[in-house]
Each structure stands twice: as C-alpha cells, then as structure tokens.
C-alpha cells in the first residue's frame, strides 16, 4: 500500500488528488550525492 500525502492539507491519502491538488510521495527519493565522494580518491602513502 502506497500512502500519498496531500500537498495542501498534509493529510495522508490513497488518492492521487486531494483538496483539488495533486498528492505527493511523503518520502521523496534522495538525490545521489555519493558521486561526489566517489571521485574522491584515497591515496595510500607509504612513508619512509
Ligand atoms: Zn488535502
């Protein structure tokens, strides 16, 4: 069951529309910020 949340009143609903406005997913997907750290290379230095 996928609950949606009304963007107007904030009520959870199963309908795609509520209060004459579109309901949205209460859990928006996170934008992948791992790519920023993916380019981060860890250099292992052999001291000595
Ligand atoms: Zn509503």
mmCIF file of the protein (N, C-alpha, C, O) and its ligand, coordinates in Angstrom:
data_MODEL
# 
_entry.id   MODEL 
# 
loop_
_entity.id 
_entity.type 
_entity.pdbx_number_of_molecules 
1 polymer     1 
2 non-polymer 1 
# 
_entity_poly.entity_id                      1 
_entity_poly.type                           'polypeptide(L)' 
_entity_poly.nstd_linkage                   no 
_entity_poly.nstd_monomer                   no 
_entity_poly.pdbx_seq_one_letter_code       
;(UNK)(UNK)(UNK)(UNK)(UNK)(UNK)(UNK)(UNK)(UNK)(UNK)(UNK)(UNK)(UNK)(UNK)(UNK)(UNK)
(UNK)(UNK)(UNK)(UNK)(UNK)(UNK)(UNK)(UNK)(UNK)(UNK)(UNK)(UNK)(UNK)(UNK)(UNK)(UNK)
(UNK)(UNK)(UNK)(UNK)(UNK)(UNK)(UNK)(UNK)(UNK)(UNK)(UNK)(UNK)(UNK)(UNK)(UNK)(UNK)
;
_entity_poly.pdbx_seq_one_letter_code_can   XXXXXXXXXXXXXXXXXXXXXXXXXXXXXXXXXXXXXXXXXXXXXXXX 
_entity_poly.pdbx_strand_id                 A 
# 
loop_
_entity_poly_seq.entity_id 
_entity_poly_seq.num 
_entity_poly_seq.mon_id 
_entity_poly_seq.hetero 
1 1  UNK n 
1 2  UNK n 
1 3  UNK n 
1 4  UNK n 
1 5  UNK n 
1 6  UNK n 
1 7  UNK n 
1 8  UNK n 
1 9  UNK n 
1 10 UNK n 
1 11 UNK n 
1 12 UNK n 
1 13 UNK n 
1 14 UNK n 
1 15 UNK n 
1 16 UNK n 
1 17 UNK n 
1 18 UNK n 
1 19 UNK n 
1 20 UNK n 
1 21 UNK n 
1 22 UNK n 
1 23 UNK n 
1 24 UNK n 
1 25 UNK n 
1 26 UNK n 
1 27 UNK n 
1 28 UNK n 
1 29 UNK n 
1 30 UNK n 
1 31 UNK n 
1 32 UNK n 
1 33 UNK n 
1 34 UNK n 
1 35 UNK n 
1 36 UNK n 
1 37 UNK n 
1 38 UNK n 
1 39 UNK n 
1 40 UNK n 
1 41 UNK n 
1 42 UNK n 
1 43 UNK n 
1 44 UNK n 
1 45 UNK n 
1 46 UNK n 
1 47 UNK n 
1 48 UNK n 
# 
loop_
_struct_asym.id 
_struct_asym.entity_id 
A 1 
B 2 
# 
loop_
_chem_comp.id 
_chem_comp.type 
_chem_comp.mon_nstd_flag 
UNK 'L-peptide linking' . 
ZN  non-polymer         . 
# 
_pdbx_entity_nonpoly.entity_id   2 
_pdbx_entity_nonpoly.name        ? 
_pdbx_entity_nonpoly.comp_id     ZN 
# 
_pdbx_nonpoly_scheme.asym_id         B 
_pdbx_nonpoly_scheme.entity_id       2 
_pdbx_nonpoly_scheme.mon_id          ZN 
_pdbx_nonpoly_scheme.ndb_seq_num     1 
_pdbx_nonpoly_scheme.pdb_seq_num     101 
_pdbx_nonpoly_scheme.auth_seq_num    101 
_pdbx_nonpoly_scheme.pdb_mon_id      ZN 
_pdbx_nonpoly_scheme.auth_mon_id     ZN 
_pdbx_nonpoly_scheme.pdb_strand_id   A 
_pdbx_nonpoly_scheme.pdb_ins_code    . 
# 
loop_
_atom_site.group_PDB 
_atom_site.id 
_atom_site.type_symbol 
_atom_site.label_atom_id 
_atom_site.label_alt_id 
_atom_site.label_comp_id 
_atom_site.label_asym_id 
_atom_site.label_entity_id 
_atom_site.label_seq_id 
_atom_site.pdbx_PDB_ins_code 
_atom_site.Cartn_x 
_atom_site.Cartn_y 
_atom_site.Cartn_z 
_atom_site.occupancy 
_atom_site.B_iso_or_equiv 
_atom_site.pdbx_formal_charge 
_atom_site.auth_seq_id 
_atom_site.auth_comp_id 
_atom_site.auth_asym_id 
_atom_site.auth_atom_id 
_atom_site.pdbx_PDB_model_num 
ATOM   1   N  N  . UNK A 1 1  ? 0.848  -1.198 0.000  1.00 0.00 ? 1   UNK A N  1 
ATOM   2   C  CA . UNK A 1 1  ? 0.000  0.000  0.000  1.00 0.00 ? 1   UNK A CA 1 
ATOM   3   C  C  . UNK A 1 1  ? 0.883  1.248  0.000  1.00 0.00 ? 1   UNK A C  1 
ATOM   4   O  O  . UNK A 1 1  ? 1.780  1.400  0.829  1.00 0.00 ? 1   UNK A O  1 
ATOM   5   N  N  . UNK A 1 2  ? 0.613  2.093  -0.914 1.00 0.00 ? 2   UNK A N  1 
ATOM   6   C  CA . UNK A 1 2  ? 1.414  3.317  -1.011 1.00 0.00 ? 2   UNK A CA 1 
ATOM   7   C  C  . UNK A 1 2  ? 0.595  4.504  -0.557 1.00 0.00 ? 2   UNK A C  1 
ATOM   8   O  O  . UNK A 1 2  ? -0.405 4.873  -1.171 1.00 0.00 ? 2   UNK A O  1 
ATOM   9   N  N  . UNK A 1 3  ? 1.034  5.074  0.506  1.00 0.00 ? 3   UNK A N  1 
ATOM   10  C  CA . UNK A 1 3  ? 0.353  6.252  1.001  1.00 0.00 ? 3   UNK A CA 1 
ATOM   11  C  C  . UNK A 1 3  ? 0.928  7.492  0.338  1.00 0.00 ? 3   UNK A C  1 
ATOM   12  O  O  . UNK A 1 3  ? 2.136  7.641  0.158  1.00 0.00 ? 3   UNK A O  1 
ATOM   13  N  N  . UNK A 1 4  ? 0.023  8.352  -0.006 1.00 0.00 ? 4   UNK A N  1 
ATOM   14  C  CA . UNK A 1 4  ? 0.449  9.629  -0.570 1.00 0.00 ? 4   UNK A CA 1 
ATOM   15  C  C  . UNK A 1 4  ? 0.042  10.740 0.383  1.00 0.00 ? 4   UNK A C  1 
ATOM   16  O  O  . UNK A 1 4  ? -0.870 10.585 1.195  1.00 0.00 ? 4   UNK A O  1 
ATOM   17  N  N  . UNK A 1 5  ? 0.719  11.831 0.268  1.00 0.00 ? 5   UNK A N  1 
ATOM   18  C  CA . UNK A 1 5  ? 0.407  12.932 1.165  1.00 0.00 ? 5   UNK A CA 1 
ATOM   19  C  C  . UNK A 1 5  ? -0.053 14.145 0.371  1.00 0.00 ? 5   UNK A C  1 
ATOM   20  O  O  . UNK A 1 5  ? 0.554  14.533 -0.627 1.00 0.00 ? 5   UNK A O  1 
ATOM   21  N  N  . UNK A 1 6  ? -1.121 14.717 0.837  1.00 0.00 ? 6   UNK A N  1 
ATOM   22  C  CA . UNK A 1 6  ? -1.657 15.895 0.167  1.00 0.00 ? 6   UNK A CA 1 
ATOM   23  C  C  . UNK A 1 6  ? -0.713 17.075 0.393  1.00 0.00 ? 6   UNK A C  1 
ATOM   24  O  O  . UNK A 1 6  ? -0.260 17.338 1.506  1.00 0.00 ? 6   UNK A O  1 
ATOM   25  N  N  . UNK A 1 7  ? -0.442 17.758 -0.685 1.00 0.00 ? 7   UNK A N  1 
ATOM   26  C  CA . UNK A 1 7  ? 0.485  18.883 -0.569 1.00 0.00 ? 7   UNK A CA 1 
ATOM   27  C  C  . UNK A 1 7  ? -0.211 20.127 -0.027 1.00 0.00 ? 7   UNK A C  1 
ATOM   28  O  O  . UNK A 1 7  ? 0.440  21.124 0.288  1.00 0.00 ? 7   UNK A O  1 
ATOM   29  N  N  . UNK A 1 8  ? -1.540 20.062 0.079  1.00 0.00 ? 8   UNK A N  1 
ATOM   30  C  CA . UNK A 1 8  ? -2.299 21.226 0.544  1.00 0.00 ? 8   UNK A CA 1 
ATOM   31  C  C  . UNK A 1 8  ? -2.559 21.160 2.041  1.00 0.00 ? 8   UNK A C  1 
ATOM   32  O  O  . UNK A 1 8  ? -2.217 22.079 2.785  1.00 0.00 ? 8   UNK A O  1 
ATOM   33  N  N  . UNK A 1 9  ? -3.178 20.046 2.478  1.00 0.00 ? 9   UNK A N  1 
ATOM   34  C  CA . UNK A 1 9  ? -3.538 19.944 3.892  1.00 0.00 ? 9   UNK A CA 1 
ATOM   35  C  C  . UNK A 1 9  ? -2.584 19.023 4.651  1.00 0.00 ? 9   UNK A C  1 
ATOM   36  O  O  . UNK A 1 9  ? -2.579 18.990 5.882  1.00 0.00 ? 9   UNK A O  1 
ATOM   37  N  N  . UNK A 1 10 ? -1.794 18.290 3.909  1.00 0.00 ? 10  UNK A N  1 
ATOM   38  C  CA . UNK A 1 10 ? -0.812 17.435 4.562  1.00 0.00 ? 10  UNK A CA 1 
ATOM   39  C  C  . UNK A 1 10 ? -1.385 16.123 5.057  1.00 0.00 ? 10  UNK A C  1 
ATOM   40  O  O  . UNK A 1 10 ? -0.740 15.404 5.820  1.00 0.00 ? 10  UNK A O  1 
ATOM   41  N  N  . UNK A 1 11 ? -2.597 15.812 4.624  1.00 0.00 ? 11  UNK A N  1 
ATOM   42  C  CA . UNK A 1 11 ? -3.238 14.577 5.060  1.00 0.00 ? 11  UNK A CA 1 
ATOM   43  C  C  . UNK A 1 11 ? -2.790 13.424 4.171  1.00 0.00 ? 11  UNK A C  1 
ATOM   44  O  O  . UNK A 1 11 ? -2.545 13.587 2.976  1.00 0.00 ? 11  UNK A O  1 
ATOM   45  N  N  . UNK A 1 12 ? -2.694 12.264 4.790  1.00 0.00 ? 12  UNK A N  1 
ATOM   46  C  CA . UNK A 1 12 ? -2.321 11.086 4.018  1.00 0.00 ? 12  UNK A CA 1 
ATOM   47  C  C  . UNK A 1 12 ? -3.546 10.530 3.318  1.00 0.00 ? 12  UNK A C  1 
ATOM   48  O  O  . UNK A 1 12 ? -4.623 10.424 3.905  1.00 0.00 ? 12  UNK A O  1 
ATOM   49  N  N  . UNK A 1 13 ? -3.368 10.181 2.069  1.00 0.00 ? 13  UNK A N  1 
ATOM   50  C  CA . UNK A 1 13 ? -4.478 9.694  1.281  1.00 0.00 ? 13  UNK A CA 1 
ATOM   51  C  C  . UNK A 1 13 ? -3.994 8.662  0.289  1.00 0.00 ? 13  UNK A C  1 
ATOM   52  O  O  . UNK A 1 13 ? -2.814 8.596  -0.058 1.00 0.00 ? 13  UNK A O  1 
ATOM   53  N  N  . UNK A 1 14 ? -4.946 7.854  -0.157 1.00 0.00 ? 14  UNK A N  1 
ATOM   54  C  CA . UNK A 1 14 ? -4.606 6.857  -1.167 1.00 0.00 ? 14  UNK A CA 1 
ATOM   55  C  C  . UNK A 1 14 ? -4.930 7.373  -2.559 1.00 0.00 ? 14  UNK A C  1 
ATOM   56  O  O  . UNK A 1 14 ? -4.549 6.776  -3.566 1.00 0.00 ? 14  UNK A O  1 
ATOM   57  N  N  . UNK A 1 15 ? -5.636 8.487  -2.594 1.00 0.00 ? 15  UNK A N  1 
ATOM   58  C  CA . UNK A 1 15 ? -5.996 9.060  -3.875 1.00 0.00 ? 15  UNK A CA 1 
ATOM   59  C  C  . UNK A 1 15 ? -4.844 9.873  -4.434 1.00 0.00 ? 15  UNK A C  1 
ATOM   60  O  O  . UNK A 1 15 ? -3.985 10.368 -3.704 1.00 0.00 ? 15  UNK A O  1 
ATOM   61  N  N  . UNK A 1 16 ? -4.855 9.993  -5.747 1.00 0.00 ? 16  UNK A N  1 
ATOM   62  C  CA . UNK A 1 16 ? -3.778 10.770 -6.365 1.00 0.00 ? 16  UNK A CA 1 
ATOM   63  C  C  . UNK A 1 16 ? -4.020 12.260 -6.216 1.00 0.00 ? 16  UNK A C  1 
ATOM   64  O  O  . UNK A 1 16 ? -3.115 13.077 -6.384 1.00 0.00 ? 16  UNK A O  1 
ATOM   65  N  N  . UNK A 1 17 ? -5.259 12.593 -5.897 1.00 0.00 ? 17  UNK A N  1 
ATOM   66  C  CA . UNK A 1 17 ? -5.575 14.009 -5.744 1.00 0.00 ? 17  UNK A CA 1 
ATOM   67  C  C  . UNK A 1 17 ? -6.290 14.234 -4.420 1.00 0.00 ? 17  UNK A C  1 
ATOM   68  O  O  . UNK A 1 17 ? -7.023 13.369 -3.942 1.00 0.00 ? 17  UNK A O  1 
ATOM   69  N  N  . UNK A 1 18 ? -6.076 15.367 -3.855 1.00 0.00 ? 18  UNK A N  1 
ATOM   70  C  CA . UNK A 1 18 ? -6.707 15.717 -2.581 1.00 0.00 ? 18  UNK A CA 1 
ATOM   71  C  C  . UNK A 1 18 ? -6.773 17.223 -2.502 1.00 0.00 ? 18  UNK A C  1 
ATOM   72  O  O  . UNK A 1 18 ? -5.827 17.919 -2.871 1.00 0.00 ? 18  UNK A O  1 
ATOM   73  N  N  . UNK A 1 19 ? -7.880 17.716 -2.027 1.00 0.00 ? 19  UNK A N  1 
ATOM   74  C  CA . UNK A 1 19 ? -8.063 19.165 -1.963 1.00 0.00 ? 19  UNK A CA 1 
ATOM   75  C  C  . UNK A 1 19 ? -7.865 19.800 -3.336 1.00 0.00 ? 19  UNK A C  1 
ATOM   76  O  O  . UNK A 1 19 ? -7.362 20.917 -3.453 1.00 0.00 ? 19  UNK A O  1 
ATOM   77  N  N  . UNK A 1 20 ? -8.265 19.077 -4.356 1.00 0.00 ? 20  UNK A N  1 
ATOM   78  C  CA . UNK A 1 20 ? -8.167 19.571 -5.732 1.00 0.00 ? 20  UNK A CA 1 
ATOM   79  C  C  . UNK A 1 20 ? -6.724 19.793 -6.148 1.00 0.00 ? 20  UNK A C  1 
ATOM   80  O  O  . UNK A 1 20 ? -6.463 20.478 -7.137 1.00 0.00 ? 20  UNK A O  1 
ATOM   81  N  N  . UNK A 1 21 ? -5.791 19.226 -5.410 1.00 0.00 ? 21  UNK A N  1 
ATOM   82  C  CA . UNK A 1 21 ? -4.390 19.338 -5.789 1.00 0.00 ? 21  UNK A CA 1 
ATOM   83  C  C  . UNK A 1 21 ? -3.786 17.936 -5.817 1.00 0.00 ? 21  UNK A C  1 
ATOM   84  O  O  . UNK A 1 21 ? -4.357 16.991 -5.270 1.00 0.00 ? 21  UNK A O  1 
ATOM   85  N  N  . UNK A 1 22 ? -2.670 17.818 -6.434 1.00 0.00 ? 22  UNK A N  1 
ATOM   86  C  CA . UNK A 1 22 ? -2.038 16.511 -6.528 1.00 0.00 ? 22  UNK A CA 1 
ATOM   87  C  C  . UNK A 1 22 ? -1.330 16.143 -5.251 1.00 0.00 ? 22  UNK A C  1 
ATOM   88  O  O  . UNK A 1 22 ? -0.693 16.974 -4.605 1.00 0.00 ? 22  UNK A O  1 
ATOM   89  N  N  . UNK A 1 23 ? -1.454 14.867 -4.896 1.00 0.00 ? 23  UNK A N  1 
ATOM   90  C  CA . UNK A 1 23 ? -0.756 14.396 -3.706 1.00 0.00 ? 23  UNK A CA 1 
ATOM   91  C  C  . UNK A 1 23 ? 0.636  13.922 -4.103 1.00 0.00 ? 23  UNK A C  1 
ATOM   92  O  O  . UNK A 1 23 ? 0.866  13.516 -5.243 1.00 0.00 ? 23  UNK A O  1 
ATOM   93  N  N  . UNK A 1 24 ? 1.533  13.977 -3.178 1.00 0.00 ? 24  UNK A N  1 
ATOM   94  C  CA . UNK A 1 24 ? 2.914  13.617 -3.477 1.00 0.00 ? 24  UNK A CA 1 
ATOM   95  C  C  . UNK A 1 24 ? 3.363  12.509 -2.544 1.00 0.00 ? 24  UNK A C  1 
ATOM   96  O  O  . UNK A 1 24 ? 2.741  12.242 -1.516 1.00 0.00 ? 24  UNK A O  1 
ATOM   97  N  N  . UNK A 1 25 ? 4.441  11.882 -2.924 1.00 0.00 ? 25  UNK A N  1 
ATOM   98  C  CA . UNK A 1 25 ? 5.000  10.838 -2.082 1.00 0.00 ? 25  UNK A CA 1 
ATOM   99  C  C  . UNK A 1 25 ? 5.640  11.477 -0.856 1.00 0.00 ? 25  UNK A C  1 
ATOM   100 O  O  . UNK A 1 25 ? 6.482  12.365 -0.989 1.00 0.00 ? 25  UNK A O  1 
ATOM   101 N  N  . UNK A 1 26 ? 5.250  11.036 0.333  1.00 0.00 ? 26  UNK A N  1 
ATOM   102 C  CA . UNK A 1 26 ? 5.795  11.636 1.559  1.00 0.00 ? 26  UNK A CA 1 
ATOM   103 C  C  . UNK A 1 26 ? 7.272  11.342 1.735  1.00 0.00 ? 26  UNK A C  1 
ATOM   104 O  O  . UNK A 1 26 ? 7.954  11.978 2.540  1.00 0.00 ? 26  UNK A O  1 
ATOM   105 N  N  . UNK A 1 27 ? 7.757  10.376 0.978  1.00 0.00 ? 27  UNK A N  1 
ATOM   106 C  CA . UNK A 1 27 ? 9.167  10.028 1.092  1.00 0.00 ? 27  UNK A CA 1 
ATOM   107 C  C  . UNK A 1 27 ? 9.863  10.243 -0.245 1.00 0.00 ? 27  UNK A C  1 
ATOM   108 O  O  . UNK A 1 27 ? 10.024 9.298  -1.018 1.00 0.00 ? 27  UNK A O  1 
ATOM   109 N  N  . UNK A 1 28 ? 10.268 11.447 -0.519 1.00 0.00 ? 28  UNK A N  1 
ATOM   110 C  CA . UNK A 1 28 ? 10.931 11.736 -1.788 1.00 0.00 ? 28  UNK A CA 1 
ATOM   111 C  C  . UNK A 1 28 ? 12.289 11.056 -1.858 1.00 0.00 ? 28  UNK A C  1 
ATOM   112 O  O  . UNK A 1 28 ? 13.013 10.984 -0.865 1.00 0.00 ? 28  UNK A O  1 
ATOM   113 N  N  . UNK A 1 29 ? 12.623 10.561 -3.032 1.00 0.00 ? 29  UNK A N  1 
ATOM   114 C  CA . UNK A 1 29 ? 13.918 9.889  -3.186 1.00 0.00 ? 29  UNK A CA 1 
ATOM   115 C  C  . UNK A 1 29 ? 15.075 10.847 -3.023 1.00 0.00 ? 29  UNK A C  1 
ATOM   116 O  O  . UNK A 1 29 ? 15.033 11.983 -3.494 1.00 0.00 ? 29  UNK A O  1 
ATOM   117 N  N  . UNK A 1 30 ? 16.095 10.379 -2.359 1.00 0.00 ? 30  UNK A N  1 
ATOM   118 C  CA . UNK A 1 30 ? 17.254 11.246 -2.153 1.00 0.00 ? 30  UNK A CA 1 
ATOM   119 C  C  . UNK A 1 30 ? 18.086 11.313 -3.422 1.00 0.00 ? 30  UNK A C  1 
ATOM   120 O  O  . UNK A 1 30 ? 18.249 10.326 -4.140 1.00 0.00 ? 30  UNK A O  1 
ATOM   121 N  N  . UNK A 1 31 ? 18.585 12.457 -3.666 1.00 0.00 ? 31  UNK A N  1 
ATOM   122 C  CA . UNK A 1 31 ? 19.469 12.588 -4.813 1.00 0.00 ? 31  UNK A CA 1 
ATOM   123 C  C  . UNK A 1 31 ? 20.828 12.014 -4.437 1.00 0.00 ? 31  UNK A C  1 
ATOM   124 O  O  . UNK A 1 31 ? 21.361 12.258 -3.355 1.00 0.00 ? 31  UNK A O  1 
ATOM   125 N  N  . UNK A 1 32 ? 21.348 11.264 -5.348 1.00 0.00 ? 32  UNK A N  1 
ATOM   126 C  CA . UNK A 1 32 ? 22.605 10.571 -5.050 1.00 0.00 ? 32  UNK A CA 1 
ATOM   127 C  C  . UNK A 1 32 ? 23.747 11.562 -4.964 1.00 0.00 ? 32  UNK A C  1 
ATOM   128 O  O  . UNK A 1 32 ? 24.160 12.154 -5.962 1.00 0.00 ? 32  UNK A O  1 
ATOM   129 N  N  . UNK A 1 33 ? 24.239 11.726 -3.774 1.00 0.00 ? 33  UNK A N  1 
ATOM   130 C  CA . UNK A 1 33 ? 25.360 12.634 -3.564 1.00 0.00 ? 33  UNK A CA 1 
ATOM   131 C  C  . UNK A 1 33 ? 26.648 11.845 -3.383 1.00 0.00 ? 33  UNK A C  1 
ATOM   132 O  O  . UNK A 1 33 ? 27.704 12.381 -3.046 1.00 0.00 ? 33  UNK A O  1 
ATOM   133 N  N  . UNK A 1 34 ? 26.510 10.546 -3.624 1.00 0.00 ? 34  UNK A N  1 
ATOM   134 C  CA . UNK A 1 34 ? 27.673 9.693  -3.426 1.00 0.00 ? 34  UNK A CA 1 
ATOM   135 C  C  . UNK A 1 34 ? 28.678 9.862  -4.554 1.00 0.00 ? 34  UNK A C  1 
ATOM   136 O  O  . UNK A 1 34 ? 29.862 9.552  -4.423 1.00 0.00 ? 34  UNK A O  1 
ATOM   137 N  N  . UNK A 1 35 ? 28.155 10.369 -5.672 1.00 0.00 ? 35  UNK A N  1 
ATOM   138 C  CA . UNK A 1 35 ? 29.043 10.538 -6.808 1.00 0.00 ? 35  UNK A CA 1 
ATOM   139 C  C  . UNK A 1 35 ? 30.129 11.550 -6.488 1.00 0.00 ? 35  UNK A C  1 
ATOM   140 O  O  . UNK A 1 35 ? 31.237 11.491 -7.020 1.00 0.00 ? 35  UNK A O  1 
ATOM   141 N  N  . UNK A 1 36 ? 29.790 12.469 -5.616 1.00 0.00 ? 36  UNK A N  1 
ATOM   142 C  CA . UNK A 1 36 ? 30.755 13.493 -5.249 1.00 0.00 ? 36  UNK A CA 1 
ATOM   143 C  C  . UNK A 1 36 ? 31.922 12.863 -4.485 1.00 0.00 ? 36  UNK A C  1 
ATOM   144 O  O  . UNK A 1 36 ? 33.083 13.240 -4.646 1.00 0.00 ? 36  UNK A O  1 
ATOM   145 N  N  . UNK A 1 37 ? 31.567 11.907 -3.664 1.00 0.00 ? 37  UNK A N  1 
ATOM   146 C  CA . UNK A 1 37 ? 32.604 11.257 -2.869 1.00 0.00 ? 37  UNK A CA 1 
ATOM   147 C  C  . UNK A 1 37 ? 33.240 10.109 -3.639 1.00 0.00 ? 37  UNK A C  1 
ATOM   148 O  O  . UNK A 1 37 ? 34.308 9.613  -3.282 1.00 0.00 ? 37  UNK A O  1 
ATOM   149 N  N  . UNK A 1 38 ? 32.559 9.700  -4.705 1.00 0.00 ? 38  UNK A N  1 
ATOM   150 C  CA . UNK A 1 38 ? 33.079 8.591  -5.489 1.00 0.00 ? 38  UNK A CA 1 
ATOM   151 C  C  . UNK A 1 38 ? 34.362 9.006  -6.196 1.00 0.00 ? 38  UNK A C  1 
ATOM   152 O  O  . UNK A 1 38 ? 35.269 8.202  -6.408 1.00 0.00 ? 38  UNK A O  1 
ATOM   153 N  N  . UNK A 1 39 ? 34.410 10.296 -6.557 1.00 0.00 ? 39  UNK A N  1 
ATOM   154 C  CA . UNK A 1 39 ? 35.586 10.775 -7.271 1.00 0.00 ? 39  UNK A CA 1 
ATOM   155 C  C  . UNK A 1 39 ? 36.747 11.027 -6.317 1.00 0.00 ? 39  UNK A C  1 
ATOM   156 O  O  . UNK A 1 39 ? 37.894 11.218 -6.718 1.00 0.00 ? 39  UNK A O  1 
ATOM   157 N  N  . UNK A 1 40 ? 36.395 11.018 -5.044 1.00 0.00 ? 40  UNK A N  1 
ATOM   158 C  CA . UNK A 1 40 ? 37.422 11.259 -4.038 1.00 0.00 ? 40  UNK A CA 1 
ATOM   159 C  C  . UNK A 1 40 ? 38.328 10.047 -3.913 1.00 0.00 ? 40  UNK A C  1 
ATOM   160 O  O  . UNK A 1 40 ? 37.909 8.987  -3.448 1.00 0.00 ? 40  UNK A O  1 
ATOM   161 N  N  . UNK A 1 41 ? 39.538 10.211 -4.319 1.00 0.00 ? 41  UNK A N  1 
ATOM   162 C  CA . UNK A 1 41 ? 40.466 9.079  -4.272 1.00 0.00 ? 41  UNK A CA 1 
ATOM   163 C  C  . UNK A 1 41 ? 41.311 9.148  -3.011 1.00 0.00 ? 41  UNK A C  1 
ATOM   164 O  O  . UNK A 1 41 ? 41.870 10.183 -2.647 1.00 0.00 ? 41  UNK A O  1 
ATOM   165 N  N  . UNK A 1 42 ? 41.372 8.023  -2.385 1.00 0.00 ? 42  UNK A N  1 
ATOM   166 C  CA . UNK A 1 42 ? 42.181 7.959  -1.172 1.00 0.00 ? 42  UNK A CA 1 
ATOM   167 C  C  . UNK A 1 42 ? 43.565 7.429  -1.509 1.00 0.00 ? 42  UNK A C  1 
ATOM   168 O  O  . UNK A 1 42 ? 43.732 6.291  -1.947 1.00 0.00 ? 42  UNK A O  1 
ATOM   169 N  N  . UNK A 1 43 ? 44.520 8.263  -1.298 1.00 0.00 ? 43  UNK A N  1 
ATOM   170 C  CA . UNK A 1 43 ? 45.886 7.866  -1.639 1.00 0.00 ? 43  UNK A CA 1 
ATOM   171 C  C  . UNK A 1 43 ? 46.586 7.278  -0.423 1.00 0.00 ? 43  UNK A C  1 
ATOM   172 O  O  . UNK A 1 43 ? 46.669 7.890  0.642  1.00 0.00 ? 43  UNK A O  1 
ATOM   173 N  N  . UNK A 1 44 ? 47.069 6.101  -0.624 1.00 0.00 ? 44  UNK A N  1 
ATOM   174 C  CA . UNK A 1 44 ? 47.796 5.459  0.452  1.00 0.00 ? 44  UNK A CA 1 
ATOM   175 C  C  . UNK A 1 44 ? 49.286 5.761  0.289  1.00 0.00 ? 44  UNK A C  1 
ATOM   176 O  O  . UNK A 1 44 ? 49.942 5.336  -0.661 1.00 0.00 ? 44  UNK A O  1 
ATOM   177 N  N  . UNK A 1 45 ? 49.767 6.497  1.242  1.00 0.00 ? 45  UNK A N  1 
ATOM   178 C  CA . UNK A 1 45 ? 51.165 6.892  1.130  1.00 0.00 ? 45  UNK A CA 1 
ATOM   179 C  C  . UNK A 1 45 ? 52.045 5.972  1.962  1.00 0.00 ? 45  UNK A C  1 
ATOM   180 O  O  . UNK A 1 45 ? 51.781 5.700  3.133  1.00 0.00 ? 45  UNK A O  1 
ATOM   181 N  N  . UNK A 1 46 ? 53.059 5.524  1.334  1.00 0.00 ? 46  UNK A N  1 
ATOM   182 C  CA . UNK A 1 46 ? 53.992 4.672  2.068  1.00 0.00 ? 46  UNK A CA 1 
ATOM   183 C  C  . UNK A 1 46 ? 55.135 5.528  2.552  1.00 0.00 ? 46  UNK A C  1 
ATOM   184 O  O  . UNK A 1 46 ? 56.110 5.761  1.838  1.00 0.00 ? 46  UNK A O  1 
ATOM   185 N  N  . UNK A 1 47 ? 54.999 5.982  3.755  1.00 0.00 ? 47  UNK A N  1 
ATOM   186 C  CA . UNK A 1 47 ? 56.029 6.864  4.304  1.00 0.00 ? 47  UNK A CA 1 
ATOM   187 C  C  . UNK A 1 47 ? 57.325 6.123  4.573  1.00 0.00 ? 47  UNK A C  1 
ATOM   188 O  O  . UNK A 1 47 ? 57.320 4.958  4.972  1.00 0.00 ? 47  UNK A O  1 
ATOM   189 N  N  . UNK A 1 48 ? 58.367 6.771  4.365  1.00 0.00 ? 48  UNK A N  1 
ATOM   190 C  CA . UNK A 1 48 ? 59.579 6.114  4.728  1.00 0.00 ? 48  UNK A CA 1 
ATOM   191 C  C  . UNK A 1 48 ? 60.592 6.266  3.648  1.00 0.00 ? 48  UNK A C  1 
ATOM   192 O  O  . UNK A 1 48 ? 61.710 5.765  3.774  1.00 0.00 ? 48  UNK A O  1 
HETATM 193 ZN ZN . ZN  B 2 .  ? -5.847 17.697 1.207  1.00 0.00 ? 101 ZN  A ZN 1 
# 
